[in-house]
Amino acid sequence: MFENGSVVKSLAGRDKGSYLLVVGAAQYGVFVCDGKERPLERPKLKNPKHLEQTGFSLNMKSASTNRALKRALRCIRDECSGDT
């Protein structure tokens, strides 16, 4: 399933296509953040069916601030889309 620190891609909702960091799990969903629309202080609960694994993960210490999280997710997005 989804582990803390996993980077996932949203498949549905307003944030469709964006890359998110898994920061927790609940009985009915997964808590995710992106550092901008969803800062670390207020993660979003998403249905796991609406998320896709990317194969990337981040150290939770390296994503300890919203600024660092946005920067890391931007690098992963660029890498996944093939941009340099």
Residue pairs with C-beta under 8 A, 6 or more apart in sequence:
1 25
1 48
2 8
2 22
2 25
2 30
2 48
2 51
2 53
3 22
3 57
4 22
4 23
4 24
4 25
4 60
5 21
5 22
5 57
5 58
5 59
5 60
5 63
6 21
6 22
6 53
6 54
6 56
6 57
7 19
7 20
7 21
7 22
7 54
7 56
7 57
7 58
7 73
7 76
8 19
8 20
8 21
8 22
8 30
8 32
8 51
8 52
8 53
8 54
9 17
9 18
9 19
9 20
9 51
9 52
9 54
9 80
10 16
10 17
10 18
10 19
10 20
10 32
10 46
10 50
10 51
10 52
11 50
11 51
11 52
12 47
12 50
13 46
13 50
15 34
15 37
15 38
15 44
18 34
19 34
19 54
19 73
19 76
19 77
19 80
20 32
20 33
20 34
20 38
20 44
20 46
20 51
20 73
21 32
21 33
21 34
21 35
21 58
21 63
21 69
21 72
21 73
22 30
22 31
22 32
23 31
23 32
23 33
23 40
23 43
23 60
24 30
24 31
24 43
25 31
26 45
28 45
28 47
29 45
29 46
29 47
29 48
30 45
30 46
30 47
30 48
30 51
31 43
31 44
31 45
31 46
32 38
32 43
32 44
32 46
32 51
33 39
33 40
33 43
33 44
33 69
34 69
34 70
34 73
35 63
35 66
35 67
35 68
35 69
35 70
35 73
36 66
36 70
38 44
39 66
40 63
40 64
40 65
40 66
40 69
54 76
54 80
56 76
56 80
58 69
58 72
62 68
62 72
63 69
63 72
78 84
